[in-house]
Structures are given as structure tokens and as C-alpha cells.
């Protein structure tokens, strides 16, 4: 396309980005592109990324971040056990084997 691209010494693209959240219109269900933040390559360290979390809608309408696991954390003394034919984020908590323990979630 004839555009020039610039990379820094770490091979990162030297560019600024607008962070967009795809949302659903409450009026007609169409997609709305809401600007929720930016990444500014020229800003000083610690100020390059800015996101306004109050503007983000999840799954189109919700302000609550969705829970991404099928299962809650296991209690101390138990471990995650695989459930056949389920995604790896789904597990059942089983007691630790003799001689082994878990003291954290």
C-alpha cells in the first residue's frame, strides 16, 4: 500500500493505538464501537496504556466481567481433577493423594 512501517530496537511496531470495545445498541441491537482507551508509544513509561474500565461492556450489555472458568477454585487439601470430554478450565476437586498436600487455592 506504500505505507512505511517503523520498528524499535525490540522489533515492536512504533505506533499509537485506540482501544475499542464492541458494544450492542440498546435501541436496535446494532454494533457500536466505543473508544475505551489508548496506547501511546510516545508517552513516558507507565503512562503509555490507558483504559477506562467504566466504559467497557461485556457480552454487549453487561458491566460485570464474565467468569471464565467452569469450576470454582479447589479448597486446600484438594487438587484439580480432569473431567473427560470437558474443556481444561472445567475440573472437579479431588482429595490429594496420600503423602501429598495442597495448602492454597
Buried (B, 14 or more C-beta within 10 A) or exposed (E): EEEEEEEEEEEEEEEEEEBEBEBBEEEEEEEBEEEBBBBEEEEEEEEBEEEEEEBBBEEBEEEEEEEEEEBEEBEEEBBBEEEEEEEEEEBEBEEEEEEEEBEEE
